Each structure stands twice: as C-alpha cells, then as structure tokens.
C-alpha cells in the first residue's frame, strides 16, 4: 500500500491488515527506519474505515496527494459538507491529518497518514468484525480493479508514453507452510520499504505506483497430496517454475 504521500496497510498471512487505502506495506520514517506495525483491532475504527465514501476519499488522497474538502467534493461528486464530515471522522481515527497546502485563506489541506496498519488475524475476529472486514475487502478489491481498468483505457492511445508499458504482473503458485507464507509477506513489505523515499529525494519522472499483494491457499483437493520433489515433469521445483507467469 504504497506511496510517500499516502498511507499503506499490510495484511499478514495470519490475517493481519490492509496495505494502501485501504490500502501491505509501511512507510519508512524520517530516519529511514521501517514503521512499526499497528494493529487495528477496535471495531469502531474498522467501521469508520469501511464507509464507502471514506474509502474513496482515502484512495484519492493516496493516488493524488493532499487535497481540500472542496477538491474531494468535486472529484467524487459530493458536497463539501459531506467531505468535511468524513475527513473529520477519518482524522479522529488517525487515517488522515491536516498538512501544509498551497491554497489561500482558511483552506484546510488533508493528507493520508502513512504507516504500517494491520488488521487482526481472522481467527481473532468475532462475527461482527468479520462482516466489517469482508465489506472492507470488497470495497478495496473493487476500487483496485476500477483504477487498473481506468489506467488501461487511458493508456490505449498511440501517443502514450513509456509508462504505457509499465504493467509488471505476476501469477504463480508455491507450496508453503503458514510460517513460510508469513515470512514471504514480511519480505515483501521490507522490499517496498527499500524503495520508499522522501519527496525531496524522488528523481524527475517518478510517478506514484500502486502496489498490491494478494496470496491465499488453493482450495483443498488433489493438489494438496504429497508430490514428487525430485524434479522433472511431475517434480515440485519444475511445477513451480512452469506455473509462474510474469509479464
């Protein structure tokens, strides 16, 4: 989850949380150290985050940077009263904060708060929390797909620049234990943090890049039976290479 000006969230394999808005990863602090993960285990906080309009506002702040309530209202088709209310609620729970803007007079500028915010493991979620988390996941996945399809449409013309080819994509399978999957996730978060940097250190031509990580166990079935690990046509090493597709 993801950009220097936005918050990032990470959900570990044991159920832990969301990375960008709502958003897996943390933003490095001013000293370059990785942020300390924060678990969002208060149901009131999760309900506040799962409100659809607030998800849209967080996404806008993450993708486009700081904005005023009026800017958000125009972008999302809302009135400023609604955006101001939702911003106050998001600020109340630490998801956004006021920041210096470029406006005039009494304009208040808001930014998404960076951090490594994680959800509680599903095994520790009660029935009500799971309903809220399921809705939050649904909103997040739908928003991600909409953004991706929008970018594909916008980069379809013949005059598109080099970013039109910047769609790294990977699908793959691995046979892992839960502990290994957890380790894999934390290494992914560490990799994201390696590339975090302050705006002053960002080179010309850089753009905000949205990253998403999703891993889940395949449905139980014949694939879960012990396999020959000697390699070759039915060996696990060759199977892993063959099933991994990148583009």
N, C-alpha and C positions, 0 to 999 in steps of 0.2 A: 501498500500500500504503500511511501511511494514518491512523493515529491518534496522538495525542500520547503515549499510554502504550504504544504498540506499535511494533514495527519496521516498516519499509517497504522494499520492494525494488522495483527497476525494471529491466526488460529492454529495452534499446535495440534499434532495428531491426536492427542488425548482429549481434544475438544476445546482447547484453549481459545482463541478470539478472532477478530476480524482485522485484516491489514489493508486499508485505504478507502474512500469512505465507504468507509463503511463498507472501509476502506479497509498480508502478512509482513509487515516489517516495521522496524522502528527507525526513527530519525536520529542521527548522531547529534550529540550535544555540542555546545560551543567548543569544548576541548577535544572534539573528535571521538569521544568515547561513545559506545553504543548505549542507547537508552535502556533504562531498567524496565522490564515488562510490568505492566499494571493490569491486574485482573478486574474486569467489570462484572462484579457479582451482585450488584444491587439491582433488583427488578425494576425499581423506579427509573434508574439510569438507562437500563436496556429499553424500557418502554419509551422513554424520551427519544432515544436514538432511532427506534424503529418507526417513528412517524414518517410517512412517505414524503411530505414536503420538506422535512428536515434532512432527509437523505438526499433529496435533490439539491438543497442548498449546500450541504457539505460537499457533494460532488462538484458543484460549480466552483466553490472556493478552492477545492483541491486541484481542479483542472486549470482554472483561470486565475487563481491567486486572489488576493484581498479584494473585497467589494463592499459597497454600502448596501443598506436595506433597499434603497431605490434601485440600484443596479440589479440586485437579485430579483426584485419585483418585476422589472422589465424583462429580464431573461426568462423567468419562469411563469409569467402570466399571472402574477399575484398582485395584491395591493400592498402598499408599504406597511400598513397596519399589521397585516399577516406576517410579512417577513420580519418586521421588527420584533413581534412576539416570539416567533420561532428562534430568532437569533438570541433573544434573552434567555430562552429555555435551554438552548444549546450551550450558552455561556455559563448558565447556572450549573451545568453538569461537567463543565470543563472541555467541551468539544470545540468551541470557538473562543476567540478573545479579541478585544479591540487592538488595533495596531495603527501605526502612523500611516496616513494616506496622503494622496496628492490633491485632495479636494479643498474646498474653501469653507469658511464659516464653521458651522456646527456639524458638518458631515461626520458621521462616525463610520470608520472603516473596520472591517472584521476579517479575520483570517482563521483558517482551520488550525487547531493546535496540533503540532507534531508530537509523536510519541509512539510507543510500542504497547498498544492497548489490546488486551486479550480477553476472550470470553471464558467462562468457567467450563471445565470438561463436561461433556453431555451427561456423563454418569453422575454428576453432582447437580444437574439441573432438575428442578421439580417440573410437574406437568405444565404449570403456567409459564415458567421460564422457557420451556421448550417451544411452546406455541409462539412466544415472542421471538425467539431465535429463528424459528422456521420462517416467520414473516420477514425478519430482517435479512435472512439469507435470500429469500425470494426477491426482495427489492434489490439487493446488491447484484445478484446474477443478472436480473432483467436490465438493470441500468448499465452494467458492463457490456452486455450484448448490444444494447442500443448504441452505446458510444462507439463500439467497434464497427458496427454496420454503418454508422454515420461517417466515420473516417474512410471506410472503403468507398462510399458513394462520392465523398468529396475529393478523393484522390484518383478518381476514374478518368479525368480528362487528360488529354495528350500532353498538356503543358505542366503536369505535376513535376515537382522537384524530386531530389534524391530520397526524400522521406517517403515517397510513394512505394519504395521497395523495402521500407523498414518495418517488416512484419515478421520478426522471428517467431516461430511457432513450433511446438513440440508436443507429440503424443507418444507415450511409451508405457511399458509395463516393467515392474520389478517384483521380485519375491522378497519381502521384507518382514521382519518382526515389528511389533509395535514400537519397541525401543529403537530400532533402526530407522523407522519412519520418523520418529520424533527427532532423532539426530539429523536426519536428512533435512527436515524442516528448519531446524536451528542453523544449519549450514547455509541454507537458502537465505535466511534472514541476515546472517553475517555477510553474505555476498552482497546483498542490497546495501547494507551499511557501508561496505567498502567504497561504494560509488556515490554516497551522499556527500554533498559539499555545500558550502555557503554560497549565496548568490554572487558574492564578490569573487569567488573562485571559479565560477562557471564560465567556460570558454564561449566565444561568439559562435552562434549557430546551434547552440544546445537548445533542446526543447524539453518540456515536461513529457516524460514517458510513463505510461501507466503499466504497471506490472501486476500480474495476478498469479496466484499459486493455488492449485486445487489437486488434491490427491485423496483417493478413497479406495477401500478394499473392494475387489471384484466380488460379485455375488458368489456364494458358496456353490461349488459344483466340482466336476471332474478336474478342473484346473488346479484345485487345491490338493489333489492327490500328490504323493511324493513323486518326484521326477528324476530322471537320469541326469546326473550332474557331470557326466564325462565329456560333454560337448558333442558336436556333430548334429545331425538333423533333429534329434529329439532332446539334446542336452540343454540345460538351462542357460549357460552362457550364450550359445548361439541363438536361442529363442529370444533372450533379452535384446540382443542386437537387432534381430530381424523385426521385432515388434516395435522398436523405437523409430518414429518417423519425425524428422525435423525439416523445416523449410524456412 
